[in-house]
Amino acid sequence: MSKYVASIPLGDIDRIRIYINSGKLPLRQIVAQEAPDLAITGNFWLYGSYQPTCPIKVDGKVLATDAYHYPALIWDTGPDISMGIVPPGGACGKMNYIANSAGLYQGKPETMYCNPDVRGRRGRTGWGFCGGALAFIAFPDGSDGMEPEELRDYVQGLGWSDCIMGDGGRKVNYYNRATGDMVQGRDPSQNLILVYKRKRAPSEPDDSGSDGERMNDGADETCPGGWGEGCEVGEDDKEEKPMSEAYQVTPSVGVNIRSGPGTGYSKVGAYAQGTVVTVTATRDGWGQTEKGWVSLDYLEAVEAAQRVTDNGLCIQARYIDAGRKNRPGSVNPCGYITIHETGNAARGADAAAHGSYLNSAAGEAALVSWHYTVDDHAIVQHLPDGETAYHAGDGPKGTGNARSIGVEICVNADGDFAKARENAASLVRLLMEEHGIPIGHVVQHNHWNGKDCPYTIRHTSGAWEAFLALCEGGPCAKTNRQTVQARFGLAEETMDYLEAYRYGADLLQKLAAAN
């Protein structure tokens, strides 16, 4: 059984937060969503109520107290973290604390108070301090686990001065970005500690030593200072392939997605050829994606470039959380683009606000979703293009939902609708280019189920034709002038005229036919 140990010098910590896993998400989804540098199981909780049982305070809100004094990790933001005592009732001046069964406090062993049902030789987690670093240990469940006191004695031997035992057994969850290690328990953790490291300047030296290591049974587990200076990692602990932000699926038949890193794990889906996936961790030649594990032999590292429209807007990706009912996760071949209007004229109902709605309980309950919201200053993406969304009103398998990309244009009273429409057209131009979608497949919501949407465009004479002209011909910007001119065989003076008046493809076709 492997043991995972890590330390982060306090000076390298940017922030620490306690994540309350109200959605009962598996670790891989939390990591993809929250992007921590390190994540580990928090304190005990009850199966029945799904609530923590030991003192815990999150962002100033006390979620659980006790009638006894508890040693706890306490902090406001993160770099100020320390060990302290939480008194009965939970009164504490810090914004955050988390307590559980304490093993070491200020260098001295503590009597470990815990119920019989959490004893036994099983997988464990622990958090505390070693020198000037925040320290962590985790190892998965198994017959060769440890009793609580054995965990206490073990980390004391590594040089820890303070240690609190976290939840364990089937609830051991651990992730370390620096090493790519991920242990996902059979049960989710009700709460987790998430650590984010500060970003260093390129010239700033890294004095942290080792961010962590995985140690196999039988290996030398003694390290100078306890935390990796000069420690050797076995061959099977090395990543077989470097991690990248993005990989592209290369086989023509696609690649299977599995529940774990190996062919012995069950298939949970597949990615088609050309799909670009984000890999958050690697293990034994496999990479973990949002949907599961895939073999790195069938992936090719690519640059994850920022998507920018031709009018200079950067697309902001703020995806609906994986696992929500309004994110079904099925494949969308991107054959059409469907244009909507939000129908929400309230002040402040911009792209960001609609993104927040989609990722809320109300949005999930309404079972609605779409891919992009566009306002007069921003484009926010809520789902990958290749995923189905519930926007067209023609059923889960209808062509509108299952084969089109949904684009909502904001109509908020404090926004500029004309500018929002122009921004939407720039997005459509990008999507047409990326997916090979013809202008004839840019359609209204009305096309799929008869709804009077996009309302403003439909009730303004000539507005839809003008919008399609923007989507196809643009304005004829100087950046694509030569392309347009060559495509239609137009004279220089004609191009000057088109640029001045922003005529689109319909007129271009007529002029080309007349030449």
Backbone hydrogen bonds, N-H to C=O, Kabsch-Sander energy under -0.5 kcal/mol:
donor,donor_aa,acceptor,acceptor_aa,energy
3,K,215,M,-2.7
4,Y,138,A,-3.1
5,V,3,K,-0.5
5,V,213,E,-2.2
6,A,136,F,-2.0
8,I,134,L,-2.2
10,L,132,G,-2.4
12,D,9,P,-2.1
13,I,10,L,-1.3
14,D,196,Y,-2.8
15,R,196,Y,-1.7
16,I,77,T,-3.3
17,R,194,L,-2.4
19,Y,17,R,-0.6
19,Y,192,L,-2.8
20,I,18,I,-0.6
21,N,19,Y,-0.7
21,N,190,Q,-2.6
22,S,20,I,-2.0
24,K,21,N,-1.8
29,Q,26,P,-0.8
30,I,26,P,-1.6
31,V,27,L,-2.8
32,A,28,R,-2.0
33,Q,29,Q,-2.0
34,E,30,I,-3.3
35,A,31,V,-2.2
37,D,195,V,-2.3
38,L,195,V,-1.6
39,A,175,Y,-2.3
40,I,193,I,-1.6
41,T,173,N,-1.8
42,G,191,N,-2.4
46,L,51,Q,-2.2
50,Y,46,L,-1.8
53,T,44,F,-2.0
54,C,44,F,-0.7
56,I,64,A,-1.8
57,K,97,Y,-2.7
58,V,61,K,-2.7
60,G,95,M,-3.0
61,K,58,V,-2.0
62,V,60,G,-0.6
63,L,56,I,-2.6
63,L,61,K,-0.5
64,A,56,I,-1.4
70,Y,86,V,-2.2
72,A,84,G,-2.9
73,L,98,I,-2.1
74,I,72,A,-0.5
74,I,82,S,-2.7
75,W,96,N,-2.2
81,I,78,G,-2.1
82,S,74,I,-2.0
84,G,72,A,-2.4
86,V,70,Y,-3.3
86,V,84,G,-0.5
89,G,66,D,-1.7
90,G,87,P,-2.3
96,N,75,W,-2.4
97,Y,57,K,-1.7
98,I,73,L,-1.8
99,A,55,P,-2.3
100,N,71,P,-0.6
101,S,165,M,-0.7
102,A,100,N,-0.6
103,G,163,C,-2.8
104,L,163,C,-1.8
105,Y,108,K,-2.4
107,G,161,S,-3.2
108,K,105,Y,-1.4
110,E,103,G,-3.2
113,Y,111,T,-0.9
114,C,112,M,-0.6
118,V,115,N,-1.7
119,R,116,P,-1.5
122,R,120,G,-1.0
122,R,146,M,-1.3
124,R,139,F,-0.7
126,G,137,I,-2.2
127,W,164,I,-2.2
128,G,135,A,-2.1
129,F,162,D,-1.4
130,C,133,A,-2.2
133,A,130,C,-1.2
134,L,8,I,-2.5
135,A,128,G,-2.6
136,F,6,A,-2.5
137,I,126,G,-2.1
138,A,4,Y,-2.2
139,F,124,R,-1.9
145,G,121,R,-0.6
145,G,142,G,-1.3
146,M,122,R,-2.2
151,L,147,E,-2.0
152,R,148,P,-2.1
153,D,149,E,-2.5
154,Y,150,E,-2.3
155,V,151,L,-2.3
156,Q,152,R,-1.7
157,G,153,D,-1.7
158,L,154,Y,-0.7
159,G,156,Q,-1.4
160,W,155,V,-2.2
161,S,129,F,-2.4
162,D,129,F,-1.3
163,C,104,L,-2.1
164,I,127,W,-2.6
165,M,101,S,-2.7
166,G,125,T,-2.0
167,D,42,G,-2.5
169,G,123,G,-2.4
171,K,168,G,-1.8
172,V,169,G,-1.2
173,N,171,K,-0.7
174,Y,183,V,-2.4
175,Y,39,A,-2.5
176,N,181,D,-2.3
177,R,37,D,-2.6
178,A,37,D,-0.5
180,G,176,N,-1.9
181,D,176,N,-0.7
183,V,174,Y,-3.2
184,Q,182,M,-0.5
185,G,183,V,-0.6
187,D,170,R,-2.5
192,L,19,Y,-1.9
193,I,40,I,-2.7
194,L,17,R,-2.9
194,L,192,L,-0.6
195,V,38,L,-2.9
196,Y,15,R,-2.6
198,R,12,D,-2.7
204,E,201,A,-1.8
207,D,205,P,-0.7
210,S,227,W,-0.8
213,E,5,V,-2.5
215,M,3,K,-2.9
215,M,213,E,-0.5
219,A,216,N,-2.3
221,E,219,A,-0.6
223,C,221,E,-0.5
226,G,223,C,-2.6
227,W,224,P,-0.8
229,E,224,P,-0.7
230,G,228,G,-0.9
231,C,228,G,-1.6
237,D,234,G,-1.7
238,K,235,E,-1.2
246,A,302,V,-0.5
247,Y,277,V,-2.8
248,Q,300,E,-2.8
249,V,275,T,-2.4
250,T,298,Y,-2.0
254,G,251,P,-1.5
255,V,271,Y,-2.1
257,I,269,G,-3.0
258,R,293,W,-3.2
259,S,266,S,-2.3
262,G,260,G,-1.9
265,Y,262,G,-1.5
268,V,257,I,-3.2
269,G,257,I,-1.0
271,Y,255,V,-2.6
274,G,249,V,-2.8
275,T,272,A,-1.9
277,V,247,Y,-3.2
277,V,275,T,-0.6
279,V,244,S,-0.6
279,V,277,V,-0.5
280,T,278,T,-0.6
280,T,288,Q,-2.6
281,A,288,Q,-0.7
283,R,286,W,-2.7
286,W,283,R,-1.5
287,G,294,V,-3.0
288,Q,281,A,-3.1
289,T,287,G,-0.5
289,T,292,G,-3.7
293,W,258,R,-3.4
294,V,287,G,-2.4
296,L,285,G,-2.4
298,Y,295,S,-1.5
299,L,296,L,-1.4
300,E,248,Q,-2.2
302,V,246,A,-2.1
305,A,303,E,-1.4
309,T,313,L,-2.4
312,G,309,T,-2.1
315,I,307,R,-2.6
316,Q,379,I,-2.7
317,A,315,I,-0.7
318,R,316,Q,-0.8
318,R,381,Q,-2.8
320,I,382,H,-2.6
324,R,321,D,-1.7
327,R,324,R,-1.9
332,N,386,G,-2.7
335,G,403,R,-2.3
336,Y,403,R,-1.5
337,I,441,H,-2.4
338,T,405,I,-2.7
339,I,337,I,-0.5
339,I,443,V,-2.9
340,H,407,V,-2.9
342,T,409,I,-2.2
345,A,343,G,-0.7
349,A,346,A,-1.7
350,D,348,G,-2.3
354,H,350,D,-2.0
355,G,351,A,-1.9
356,S,352,A,-2.1
357,Y,353,A,-1.9
358,L,354,H,-2.2
359,N,355,G,-1.4
360,S,357,Y,-1.9
363,G,357,Y,-0.8
364,E,360,S,-2.2
365,A,361,A,-2.6
366,A,362,A,-2.1
367,L,363,G,-0.7
367,L,364,E,-0.8
368,V,363,G,-1.3
369,S,390,Y,-2.0
371,H,406,G,-0.9
372,Y,406,G,-2.1
373,T,380,V,-2.3
374,V,408,E,-2.8
375,D,378,A,-2.4
379,I,314,C,-0.6
380,V,373,T,-2.6
381,Q,316,Q,-3.2
382,H,371,H,-3.2
383,L,371,H,-0.9
387,E,384,P,-1.8
388,T,330,S,-2.5
389,A,401,N,-1.3
391,H,389,A,-0.9
398,G,395,G,-1.3
402,A,398,G,-3.3
403,R,399,T,-2.0
404,S,400,G,-0.6
405,I,336,Y,-2.3
406,G,404,S,-0.6
407,V,338,T,-2.8
408,E,372,Y,-2.7
409,I,340,H,-1.6
410,C,374,V,-2.9
410,C,408,E,-0.5
411,V,344,N,-0.5
413,A,345,A,-2.1
415,G,412,N,-1.9
417,F,415,G,-0.8
420,A,416,D,-2.5
421,R,417,F,-2.8
422,E,418,A,-1.9
423,N,419,K,-2.6
424,A,420,A,-2.4
425,A,421,R,-2.2
426,S,422,E,-1.9
427,L,423,N,-1.9
428,V,424,A,-2.6
429,R,425,A,-2.4
430,L,426,S,-1.7
431,L,427,L,-2.6
432,M,428,V,-2.9
433,E,429,R,-1.9
434,E,430,L,-2.7
435,H,431,L,-2.4
436,G,432,M,-1.3
437,I,432,M,-0.9
441,H,438,P,-1.9
442,V,439,I,-1.7
443,V,337,I,-2.6
443,V,441,H,-0.7
445,H,339,I,-1.7
446,N,453,C,-2.0
447,H,444,Q,-1.3
448,W,445,H,-1.7
449,N,445,H,-1.2
450,G,446,N,-2.0
453,C,451,K,-2.4
458,R,454,P,-2.6
459,H,455,Y,-1.8
460,T,457,I,-1.2
461,S,459,H,-0.5
463,A,460,T,-2.2
466,A,462,G,-2.1
467,F,463,A,-2.3
468,L,464,W,-2.6
469,A,465,E,-2.0
470,L,466,A,-2.0
471,C,467,F,-2.3
472,E,468,L,-2.6
473,G,469,A,-2.4
474,G,469,A,-1.2
474,G,470,L,-0.5
477,A,475,P,-2.2
480,N,477,A,-1.4
481,R,478,K,-0.6
484,V,480,N,-2.4
485,Q,481,R,-2.8
486,A,482,Q,-2.5
487,R,483,T,-2.3
488,F,484,V,-2.0
489,G,485,Q,-1.3
490,L,485,Q,-1.3
495,M,491,A,-2.0
496,D,492,E,-2.3
497,Y,493,E,-1.8
498,L,494,T,-2.4
499,E,495,M,-2.5
500,A,496,D,-1.7
501,Y,497,Y,-1.7
502,R,498,L,-1.5
503,Y,498,L,-0.8
508,L,504,G,-1.7
509,Q,505,A,-2.7
510,K,506,D,-1.7
511,L,507,L,-2.8
512,A,508,L,-2.7
513,A,509,Q,-2.1
514,A,510,K,-1.8
515,N,511,L,-1.2
